[in-house]
C-alpha cells in the first residue's frame, strides 16, 4: 500500500476514532494525525496476534486502522491527563 493510501486511511480512521472517543483529544487536527499513527499501530498489533493487518484500502483495513487509532488516542489522552495533574 502506498504512503498516500496509508495517510488517507489513517485520516479516516482518526476521524472515526475521535467520534468513538467522543471528540476527546487535542483537537481535530491532532486526532487526525494520531489516526495516521494509529493505522500503523493497528496493522502491527493485528499482525502480532496472527491476523492480517492492513491489506489495502478496504473495509478490513479501515477497521484495523480504527482500532489502532482508538488505542493511540486513548494512550495520548491518558498521558496528557497525567501531565496536567503534575
N, C-alpha and C positions, 0 to 999 in steps of 0.2 A: 504494500500500500504506500502511496506517495506521501511525502511530508505534508503537502497541502490537504490531502484527504484526511490525514491524522488530525490536522488543525481544525478542519471543518467539523469532523466527528467530535472532537474534544469540545469545541464551542457549543455544539448542540447538547452534548452530554452535560456540560457545565450549566447550561440554562435549565435543563431538566432537573439536575441535582439541586440547583438553587430553589426550584419550586418544591421539590421534595423536602428540602430542609427549611421551607417557609421563608425563603429570601434571606436567610442568615448569611453572614459573611461580611466582607469588607466592601460591599457594593457590587454592582452588576458586572463591571469590567473585571474585577478581581475574581468573581465567581466563574466567569468565562475562562480566565487564564488558569484557574485551578482545575477547571474541567479538562483543559488540554493535558495538564499533568495527570489528571485522573484517568484519562483514556490510556495513557501509557501504564499507569499503576494497575488499572483493571485488567489490561491484557497480560501483564506479568503475573498478577495474582491468580487469574484463572488458569494460566499455563502451568503455574507451580502446583496447583491441586489436580492437575491431569486433564483439564478441559482444553478446548480450543479457545484461544484468546481472540483478539481482534483479527478477523479474517478478511476484512474488506469493508466496503461501505454498504452494510446490510443491517437488518434488524438485530441479529445476534451481536454484532459488533457494537451497536448502539447500546444494547442492554449491558454488555460488559463494560463499556466506557462509562456509562452512567453509574454503575456500581462503583467503579474506581473513583469517579468524581465525587460521589457521596462520601466515600471513605476519606478522600483527601480534604474535602470541605469540612467534614466533621473534625478531622485532626487539626486543621488550620484554626477552626473556631475554638477548639479546646485549648490550643496553645495561646491563642490571642486572649482568651478569658483568663488564663493562668498568669499571663504577663500583666494584665490590668490589675490583678489582685495584689501583685508585689510592687 
